[in-house]
Amino acid sequence: MWSSLQRWWGVILILVAVSATVWLGATQQLVLYIHPRYVVFTVVMAALALVMGVLSLAIRPANTEEGVAPRGWSRVVGGVALLLSGAIALTLVVVPPTTLSSATASQRDIVGSTVGSDSQNVDEVANADDELIASFTVVDWSSLLRQTSDPNFYSNKTADVVGFITASEDDPANIFYLSRFTVTCCAVDAQPTGVAVYAPDWANEFDVDAWVEITGSFEINPSSRSDLPLVLVPETMTVVERPSEPYLY
């Protein structure tokens, strides 16, 4: 009885987990967990697992010997493992998928992150045209800021970037980071990066984690509480919807 129960529970949990994975793929939300290049492979493998799980339920082995029910700690450990597995599987279905937030970003080094450090090269960008500059993301500008803080380099270069708000620790009243996560494989390895934005009393109009689009220029930091040499000074700042692919790659 016990071994049979274990077998069916295991199959059911697998079916719940892989069904959730297929659903996330079908609704284009799997990119909140993994890099887009792995989506097709993951969905195909999940679909195969789903088919095999259904067949496992439909086809019972001809000779099934009931095992002896475990006793003592074995039963306790098995029960706890079953509950934890069920909770994880159901979480994939019940809890709406969401992106990593400022809470995660603030636990990691936004300024010192080397993610995307070679995404743009100062020498190549020095004479770039407006069309190329307009395509730069938060990662691109962050990469350039790590390479040079010369204000002359950024003159006549307008940034138009989208990201979510993470409060600055040095001067939270006047500065926040326009942040994005970059993903190599999955959300587990996501690294935050961002550019500092100087917007006095920004919290009166915008919430932490709000997604905003900012158009502006990089200027010498006017804050006396922050040692960042340059900050993005907005000309326009507008709340926008979260992008369908919130991570950068």
N, C-alpha and C positions, 0 to 999 in steps of 0.2 A: 504493500500500500504506500509506504513512505517513498520508495524509489520511483514508483509510478507518479506520485504527486510531484516529486522533484523534477521528473522528466517533463511533465506537462507545464509546470510553472516556468521552467527554463525556456521552453519553446514559445510560450505566450509572451514572456518578457522580450525575447528576441523579436517576435512579430511586432510588438508595440514599438520598439526602438527603431527597427528598419522601416516600419510604416511612417513613423515621424520623419525619418530621414528623407524618404521618397516625397512626402508631403512638402517638406521644406524646399526640396529641389524643384518641385512642380510650381511652388509659389514664389520661386526666385529669392528665397530667404536663406538658402544654405550659405550664401556668400557672407552672411553675418558670422559664420563660424569657420569657414575655410577659404583658401585662395580659389578664385574662379577657375584656375586651370585644373583643379582637382574635383570640380563639381560633377562632371560627366562620369568620371571613374567611380566616384562615391555613390552616385545614384544607380549606376549599373550594378555595382556590387551589392547595394542595398536591395535592389529589385530581385537579384538572384537569391539573396538570403531570404527574402520574403517568399519566393516560390518554394524554396527548399523547406522553409518552416511550415508552410501550408501542407506540403506533401508529407512532412513528418507527422502532422496531426491526422492526416487522412489514412496514412499507411502505418498500421501497428505491427511490430515484429511478430512473427509466427510463434516463437518460443520466448516468452517473457517470464523470467523468474523473479518473483518478488524478493527484494532484499530485506534484511533485518533492519528494523527501525533503529536509528542511532539513539544513544542515550546520553544523558548528562550534558557536558559542554558541547558535544558534537551537534546535538539538537539545537542548543542555544545559538551556536555560531552559524549553523545552517539557516535558522530562522532570521537572524540579524542580516545575513548576507542576502536572503530573499527579500526582506523589507527594503534594504538599501538599493538593491537592483531595481525593484519595483518603483521606488521613489524616483530614481534617476530616469527610468524609462518614461514614467508618467509626466515628469517635468518637461521632457521634450515635447509633449503633446499639450499640456495644460498651460504652461508658462509661455507667454508670447515672446518670440525671439527678439532680442534687442542688441544694440551695439555697446561696445565698451564706452565708458563715460569718463568724465573728468576725475572721478574718484580713483579710477585706475591710472589715469595719466599723472595725477599728482603724486602717486606712489613711485613714479619712475622719473628719470631725468629728462625733461623735455628739452632743455637748452643743450645739455651735453650729449644727447643721443647722436650716434654716428649714422643712424639710418638715413640713407639717401645722401650721404656726404659727397658722393661723386655723381649725383644726378645732374648737376649743372657745373660747368667750369667757368671761372671768372673771366679768363681770357677769351673764351668763345662767346660769352654773354655781353662783353663790354660794348660791342657794336651791333648787338642783335636788333632786329627790327621790332616794331610795335606788335606785330602779329604773334611773333614767338614769345615775347614778354607777356602778352595777354594770356597765353596758355599755361603760364607757370602756376604751379600749385603751392600749397603751404610747404611741402617738402622741398621744392625747388628753391624758394626764397630762403628757407631755413639753411639749406646747403650753402647758398651764396653768403649768407650772414656769417657762417662759420669760417668762410674763407677770407672775407674782407669786411672791415667796418668803416671803410673810407666813404664818407658822405658823398664825395664827388662821383663815386662809381654808381650810386643810386639816383643821382639827379636825372631828371627827365625820364625816369622809369616808373611807370604807374603799376601798382599791384592790384589785381582783381582776384581775390581768393575767397574760398568758402571753408568753414570749419566750425567746430563747436567751442564754446567758451570754457576755459579753465582759469580760475583766478590765480593771480600772481601771489607768491608768498612774500615778496619784498614790499610791494606797494599795491595791495589788493583794491584800494579805493580808486586808483587811477590807471592801473595796468592789468590786463589779462592776456592770456595766450590764446591765439586762434589756433586750435589744435586739430590734428588728424592722427590716426593710427596707421602705420604701415605694417603690412602682413606679408611674411615670406611663405608660410605654410598654412597656418591656422591662427585663430584668435589667441591661442595660448602664447605664441611667440610675438604677438603684436607689440610694436614699439611706438611710443608717442613722439611726435615732433610738432613744432609750432613756431609761430613768430609772435613776439611781444607787441601788443597794441596799446597805445597810449590814448585813453578815452576817460577823462576825469568823470567820476561819479557814474560810471557805466552801469553799475548795479541798480540804479534808479529806473533804468529802461529795459535792461536785459537780464535774463536769468543765467546762472551757471548751467552749462550743458546745452544752452540754446544754440541752434545752428544759425549762423549769420553769414552774409556775404559782405565783404568789405572792399571798398575801392579807396586807395590812398597812396601815400608815398612814404618812404623811409627817411626819417630825420633824426637828428641828434636827440637823445633822450632828455626831456626836460624834468624828469622826476629826480628829486634829490635823495630818494630812498632806494633807488634801484641803480645798480652799477652796469646795467646793459648800455652799450655805447649807442645803439640805434634802436628805434622803435617804429612801428607802422602807425602813422597818424591818419586816421580815416577822413576821407572827404564825404563818403556815404557809408552807412552801416544799416543793413536791413535783415530782419529775421526771415529765414527761408526754411523750406521743408528739408528734412534729412535726405541726402542723396540716396538713390536706390542702391548704390555701392559706396557705403560710407568710408571704407578703408581704401588706402592708396597702396599700390603695388610696385 
